[in-house]
Amino acid sequence: MIVLKLYRSHQGKIILVAVILAFVLGIIEPKMFSHLQFISDSFINLLKLCALPIVLTSLIVTIGHLDQLHDLKQVARNSVIYILITEIIAVTIGMSLFNLVHIGGNVSASGLLSGAKYTDSTSTAIDPTHIFNYLFSSNIFKSLANFDVLPIVVFSILFGLTCALHREKARPVLEVMQSTRELFLALLNGVMYIAPLAIFVMIGTSVADSYLSGALSANLVALLQFVGLFFCGLFLHFLWQVILVVTLYKNLNVKILLEEGVPIFTTAFVSSSSLATLPIALEKAVKLGGKPKVVNFMLPICASMNFASGMMYEMAACLFFMHILGIHPDFIQQVLLAVACILTGIAVGGIPETSMVSFVTVFGMANIPLSAIAILMPLDRVVDRIRTMVNIFGNTCGTMIVSKTIKD
């Protein structure tokens, strides 16, 4: 047990070593990875096994307990509305940027996403004329088997609302769902023990194929462009919240706001955890002018369901890989994808390996090969720290904004 705990506590470093080894061996011995494909395939299948049950049970449990917010009335309503608005804005920023700047169009799909079965057109995409038939599935088990995300999300919302309306009858069901959720999370935690090995194989295979095809440098440039454009999106999301706070609070200026936010930024960057940064954020939000009743309610809620920058990351990654694959989703399909990013982010927010579950779910809906996750995981270790900084500071600003809408 001690060895396993040490392994998990240093897994980020182990993954980094695995990525470096995969990169080197992918160039020196590219043929060795053709015999290891079964490892990455097994890892992806196990992720898929965990993803949808976690999304389904998490949504049902979250929505099934909504009546607990009733006593807070205005604070709860305004907080939830603000959270949803920020998530919609974040996803819209990501969608807009990656539609305006087509990164990845000149990248070889077979090199970057090697060994994967992918769709090179929108032939399997959702037909807008049959959206409602698709959303309201007649067989939820068939949707689970086919990895159809939105019908499962719709079912989970409807079932969760029914549980919230019939609380006494639903209590045993919610307890079962909570237990099922925790068991699948435990299973996911076990699956993640083989993540370094699986990432080694997937990265090595991608590097080997890119190297043999002569497209390695172009692929690396495209990934750097992706991260750079995503950071631009994070900055825009950060900027509008800062501007709104400074506009509402005449006694504040940008300098004061950012100076008070330094402990939030540093703690969020070091810990990469919204929950770990929560005590500092609570203190600073009240000091900057947030009403205690709003701050004490809203920030803990945000720490578990408002991961707007993570939702932006999912949307950006989907569009990036779709550009690589030559898939051109229309506006309605992108809106459905955005909805999936938001609902999946809410469902799995605050649980371990959130990015894993979200990407497996959303990539499956977008017809993106799940081997793409291996490309993002090494980046995610760095990107996640920046996302956390923007998330928790944005949530702090959010409590101040909502405070202005609440009457004393």
N, C-alpha and C positions, 0 to 999 in steps of 0.2 A: 504493500500500500504506500509506503514511504517513497519507493522508487517511482510509482505511478504519479504521486503528487508532485514530486520533483520534475518528472517528465512534463506534466501539464503546466507547471509554473514556468518552465523554460521553453514551452512549445514554440513561442514566437521566434526565439533564437534558433531553435532546431529547424523551423521552416525556412528561415533566412539561409542557414547553411545548406539545406536541401535545394533551395533555389540556385545558390551559387554553384553547387556541385552539378546540378542538372544543366545549368548553362554551359559549364566547362565541358562536361562529358557529352553534351549534345553536339558540341563542335568537334571534340576529339574522337569520340566513338559513337557516331549518330545511329549506327545499326543496332546497338545493344537494346534500344528502347522498344524496338518492334516486338520483342519477346515479353515485354512487361505490361502490355496494354490491359491485360485482365485485372491488374491491381487497380488502375484508375477506373475501369468500368465497374468493378465491384463497389468502389467507394461512392461513385455517382449513384448507383442503384440503391445503396443504403441511405444516402441523403434523400433521394426521392421517396423512399419508404417512410422516412420520418416527417417530411415537409408538410404534406397536406393534412395528415392527422393533427399535427401541432396547430396549423392554421385553423382548422375546423373547430377543435376543442377550445382553443384560445378565444376565438370570436364568440362562441356560445357562452363561455364562462364570463367574459368581459361584459357582453350585452345583457346577460341574464342577471347581473348584479346592478344594473343601471338604476333601479329604484332606490338604491342607497344614496343617490344624489338628490333625492326629492326635497329633503329638508333644507338644502342650501339654496334652492330655487334660483334666484337671480345670479348669484356668484357662479353656480354650477353651469347654468345656461350660457352665460357670457363667456365663461372659460372654455367650454367645449366648442362654442361657435368660433372663438378666436383660434383655438388649436386647429380646427378643420380649415379655417381660412389660410393660416400659415402653411399648412401642408399642401393645400391646393396651389398657393403661390409658388412654393418651392418646386413642386413638380412641373408647374407651368414654365418656370424659369429654365429648368433643365431641358424641357421639351423644346422651348423656343431656341435656346442656344445651339442645341445639337441639330435642329432643323436648319438654322441659318448657316452654321459652319459644318460642312459635311466631312468630318474626319473619318478616315478609314476606307474611303471609297477606292483608293489605289493600293490597298493592302491585299495580299493573297490570302483568301479564306482557307485554302487547303494547308497553307503553312502555319498560320496563327492558330487555327482551330483544327489541328490534324486529328485524324482518326475518329472524327465525329460524323454522324449523320445529320445533315442540316437541310433546311428548306431554302432553295435559292430563288423563290418567288413567293408571292402572296396567295398562292393557289389554295393553301389550307387555312388562310386567314378567315376571320369571321365575316360573313356576309351581313352588311348592315340591315338588309331587309328581313333577316331572320334573327335579329338580336334577342328579342323576347323569348322566342322558342329556345334559343341557346341558353339564356340566363336562367329560365325556370325549367330545370331538368325534371323529367318524370321519374328518373332513377338516379338517386344520389350515389349509389354504389358504382354504377356505370361511369359516372363523372369522376369518381375517385380512381377507378381503374384506368380511365383514359387521360388522367391528369388534366382535366378541364377545371381551371382555377375559378373563374367567375361563377359558374353554377354552384360550386361548393361554397363560395363566399356568400352568395345570395341565400342559399339554404341555411347557412350558419347564422346570418343576420335574422332571418325569419324565425328560426327555431329559438335563437337567443331572446328575441322580443317576446315570443310566446312564453318562454320561461320567466321573463320579467313580469309579465301580466298575470301569471298563475304561479306565484312564488312558492306557496305551500306545497302544491303538487310537484313543482319542479325541483324542490330542494334535493331529493335523492339523485335526480338526473344530473344536476349541477355538480354534486359531489363526485359522481362517477366520471363526469367530463373532466373535472379538476384532477382526479387521480390519473385518468388516462393521459391527460396533458403532461403531468409530471413524469409518468413512466416513459412516454415518448421522448421527453427532454433528457431523461437518464440514458435512454438508448442512443440519442444523438450525441450525448457527452461521450459515450463509449466509442461511437463511430469516429469521433474526432481524434482518437488516439492514433489512427492510421493516416491522418491527414498529411503529415510530413512526407510519408512514403508515397502516397497517392499524388501529392503535388510534385514531388521529385519526378515521378513518371510522366505526368501530364506536361509539366514545363519542359522536361527533357525531350519529349516527343515533339512538342511545338518548336523548340529551338533546333532540333535535328532536322526537321522537315523544312524549316525556314532557311537553315544554313545550306542544305542540299539544293534548295530551289534558288538560292542567291538573294532571298528577300529578307534576311535577318535584320539588316540596318533599317529598312523601310518599316518593318513591324515595330521595332523599338521606338522609332520616331513617332509613329502613330500612337503608341501607348503614352508617350510623354505629352503629346498634343492633347490626348484625352484627359489626362490628369490636369493639365494646365487650363483647359476649357472648363472642367468641372470646378476648379478653384475659382475661376471667374464667376461661375454661377453662385458658389457659396458667398463670395464677396457681395454680389448683388442682393442676395437674401439677407445677409448681415446688414447691409447698408440701409434698406428700406425700414427695418425695425429701429435702427439707431435714429434715423431722420424723424420717424414718427414719435419716438420718445422725447427727443429734443424739442419737437414742435409742441407737444402736449405739456411739457414741463418747462416753463419759461425760466426757472431758476437754474436749469441745467444747460450745459453746453457739451459738445462732443468730447472736449478734453477731459472734463470732470467725469463724464460717463465712462470713458475708456480707462481713466486712471483707477476708478473704483472697480472696474471690471478686471484689472490685472490679476488679482488672486483667483478669480474664476477661470481666466484663460490658462494660467499656469497649472492649476490643479486639474483642470479638464485635460490639458495636454499630457501631463505626467501620468494621470490615472487612466485616461481614455474611458472614463465612466461618468455618466450623468449622475448616478446615485452617489458616487463618492464625492462629487462636487456639490451636492445638494445642500449640505449645511452652510457652506460659504455663500452659495447663491441666495439662500433664505435670508441670511444676515444682510447682504448687500442690497437685495431688492427692497427691504424695509427701509434701509438707510437712504436709499435713493428716492424714496417717496411712495413706494407701493404700500397699499393698505394691508395690515397684517392678516386680516381674515381672507383676503384674496390670495396673498402670497402663500400662506400656510396651507390653503386648499389646492391652489393651482399648480405650484411647483412640483409637489409629489406626483400629481396626476400627469403633468408634462413629462416627468422622468420615466413614466411607464408607458405613455402612448403618443408623445409628440416627438417623433424622430424625423422631422421635416427634411433635414439635410441628407439623411439616409435614404429617404424616399426619392429625393432628387438624384442621388447616386444611382439608384436602381434604374430610374428612367433614363438617365444619361448613358448608363452602361448598355441598356437594351437598344437604344438608338444607335450607339457606336457599333455594336456587333451586327445589328441589322444592316447598317451601311456596308460593313465588310462583306456580309453574305449576299448583298444585292437585293435585300428585302426592302420594299418601299411602302410602308403602311400609310393608309390615308388618314384623314383627320379623325374620323370616328374610331378607327382602330387604335389610334394613339390615345384618344380619350379613354377608351376601355382599358388600355394598358396603364394609363395614369391612375385610373380608379383602382386597378389591381395593385399597383405599387402602394397607394395610400392605405387600402384595407389590409393588405398583407403586413405593411409596416406597423399598423395599429395592433394587429392580431399578435404579432411576435415581438412587439416592443418590450424591452426590459428583461428578455430571456437570453441565456447564453447562445453564442453563435448566431445572433440575429441575422447577420448578413448571409450566412449559409442558407438558412431556411427561406429567406426572402428571395434570394437569387434563384434557388432551385425552383421555387414556385413561379416567379415571374418569367424567368427564362423559358420554362416549360410552356407557358402560355404563348410566348412570342416566337416559338419555334427556333430558339437559339440553343445550340448544343451545349450541354452542361459542362463540357471540358473548358468552356470560357471562364468558369469560376476559378480554375487554377491560374489563369492569367491575372485575375483581379486580386486573388488572396495575398500575394506578396505586397501589392500596392496598398491593400486594405489596412495593413498594419500601420502604415504612415497616414493614409488618408483618414482613417477612423479617428485619429487624434484631432485632426483639423475639424472633422465633422462634429465631434463632441464639443469642441470649443464653441462653434457656431450654434449648436443646439442649445446648450445650457445658457449661454449668454442671451440667445434669442428668447428662451423661456423666461429669463429674468426680465428682459424688456417687455415681454408679453404680460407679466403680472402687473407691471406699471401701467401698461396701456389699458388693460381690463379694469384696473383700479379707478381709472377716470370715468368708467361707465357705470360704476356702482355708487348708489346714493348711500350716505351714512345713516 
